[in-house]
Structures are given as C-alpha cells and as structure tokens.
Amino acid sequence: MQNSEKKLLVGIDIGGTKTAVLLSLAPPVVIARKEFPTRPAQGPDRAVGLIKSGIHEMLAEQGVDISTIARLGVSCGGPLDRIKGIIQRPPNLSTWDDVPIKAILENEFKAECLIENDANAGAVAEHRFGGGKGSTNMVFLTMGTGLGAGVITDGRLYRGSNDLAGEVGHLRLTKTGPMGHNKKGSAEGWASGGGMAQVAQEAVAAALKKKRPTLLSKLYKAGGPITAKDIGTAAKRGDKVALEVLEATGEKLGIVLAILVDLLNPDRIVIGGLAMRLGDLLLEPARRVIRREALELPAQTCQVVPAELGESIGDAAALCIAMGI
C-alpha cells in the first residue's frame, strides 16, 4: 500500500488457542494477517507483546506507519469491561486478570481502540457480511465448546444493562444433566460441543454394556475424551450411536431456539461452530422442535441457518469492532 493518506482498520481476535492480528481498508477484506498461539498459561505479557510487534511488522510490510491507523478493534471472550477496555479473566484466558488492553494499544499506536465480547462481535459480523445479511432481527449462536449468543434487534446490537445480553448457555433446561456454564442441565450443558461430548461418553458406555457396535468405542476404551469432532466424523460414517447423540443434541438446541423465537421473534437465527460443520444432522432435529414448541407465526417467520463466515468469522468480528460496531 503506497498511499499513506488511506486509513487502516486493525483487528485483533484473541482466543484461548490462537490470536490473530490483521489489517483492512474495506472490511471484511483483509490485506495483511498474522497469527500465533495465545498460550494463556504463559500469561498475557507474551501475547500482548506479539500483538504489538505483529501490527508494527504488518504496517512496515505495507510501507506505512501508525499514523495510518484509524481505529483498532479487539474481539475477546467475556467477562470484560467494554467501556474501560479491560479483559477480566475469561475462562479461556484464566491468567488474563484485568488486562487493560485498550489503554495498552492506544498508548502504543496513538489511535482509538474498542473492545467487544466475541459473541456480540460475531453477531454483527454475520449480520453485515454472513448468514444474517438482510435480516432485521437476528440471533447469532456461538455453538462451540460452549454456547453463547449475540442479539441484533432492529438492525442494532443489543447488549443489555450490563453488557450481558445473550447468555443463553446459562438457561436451565433440566434439573439434572450435563454440566455447562457451571450449571447442570443448562443449555450449554446440553447444546454445545462440550455438552455433546458428555452425552456421548454416557451413550458409548451404555452401548458397550448392550454390546452395540459404535465407532466411538475405541476412544472410550482408551480413556481419551470423545470430542464433538469425533462424534461428527462417526455420524457422517453412519454410526448409529453418534447419530443418536446428534439427534439428542439437536433436540435440546431446538428447545433453546424455541425460547428465543417466542421471546425475541427474530427473522433469522444464525448458528456458528458445530452447525457449520454438521449442518442438517444437527439443525433438522432443532427445526422440528421449534415447529412443535414455538408459537406458529414466529416459528414460520424465523429461518434457522448455519453461519456463512466459517473460520474467518473471528477476523470479520474484530474488524467490525474496529469499524465502530
């Protein structure tokens, strides 16, 4: 990039496994990107240092300096203080205790830095550029190891009084059941990758007692954890136990979605993570439950679709924050 008058947006996507830094002139198009392992066990200083050096290196590669930066955007899991820009020890970043990321980056790059919960940022990204494009009222679910949501109402992000709107994983579906969000029988316990893995462990144990064949038995006997990826792989190969686990997870997901349909009356629910990878194996059971449980007109109005941004959603989410969400 030769024209130093152009203003760059800087996105920073901080996750428990990896962190990415990127530059853009016109989101969601990325003109430069660097990625590195976050390694939270080593504390925040290493990762923050790599964020700063990565941005400086990309600017130098583009032939510009920090004066070209219009704004920086940080996407990170909560809890966090969005206004003060402080990361407050998220579960996937347990050593990041009150890290003032906004002040650190503003001091380094002399440009405004905004910070946002990754579920909210993901909702905005899918609404602007992905599966929610063209919708007015949308819910975005982050269906990965956990379960969270971002809510768009009348085309705008809804945060709630404490920036905690969308914590659907904390809803209790049953008195007992898989653990998620520190609560047995929660939506996260039943309808997330982590919850699915818990259900699969019990299902495989029961199958072995009944001498039912399953592709997952080797993992169980070896004592290794059965992951959502393992379940999906087995299901796509026709494994009956894996298909039953997916059916059960999809039905519990459907209960969560029916609540959202009745409560928020969205025209679209966009689901990331597992829904992108498993598609109708997961979503068809969920849609059946919505038709059965939700009010008829809101259920007919709402489309339930997988997210479209795929693995680039973290990049797009961080850039949406830099755009000013």
C-alpha angles and dihedrals in degrees: 000000000000104000107086090187091073114097119229129212116217120207124196118189111190116192135164092252105031141007124210130194121193145171128222139174095187115019135254087028110091120208098182134013140177128185134190139168111272095212096191092189087072092058130244101287096076094048094044089051091052091049091055095044091045092055092047091050093050092048090051091049089054091049095243138103138224092283088076093063113106097181143337124225126200122198114194140151118263157286094076140136102243095189097048092034098234125150106219107200104286115202091253092047101043094162094051095094111173096332108182093216094162094056092043094053096039090053091048100045104025092229135106115274123200126193129201141174109266094234091054092045090048090052091054092046094051090044093052102034111009146035094335096053110134095016123122101199115030141164120205118200122201099211104182130106085330136019125245137149144215119205128212115192122182088350095305134102113257112212104169129223094300100028087257102111113133101038091142092149088073094060111112112230099173137013091241134020142093118351120249133148087013090294129104114232093016124149088252090051092054105030109039138077091259092049093046089055091053091050090048093054090057094042093052092047090053091046092053091051089052090043092239112159118241135166088226096063095088091057091048094048091047089058093238121135118265107229132203087250091056091050093049093048092050092046092053087054090055099257106166097209092050091047090051091051091051091047091052092047091048091051092051089047087052091057089054091047093048089055090051092047092052095041102042105018093216123183090218140024113196117195124197133191112025094020090059092051101038102031116176093003084075103022101050094063088047092051091050091055092048090054090049100041109029128075109276102240097045089045091053091046096052122082117203110207139161118255115266104205093073117182091351093066093097091055093047091046093053091048091050088057090050088051088059098259 
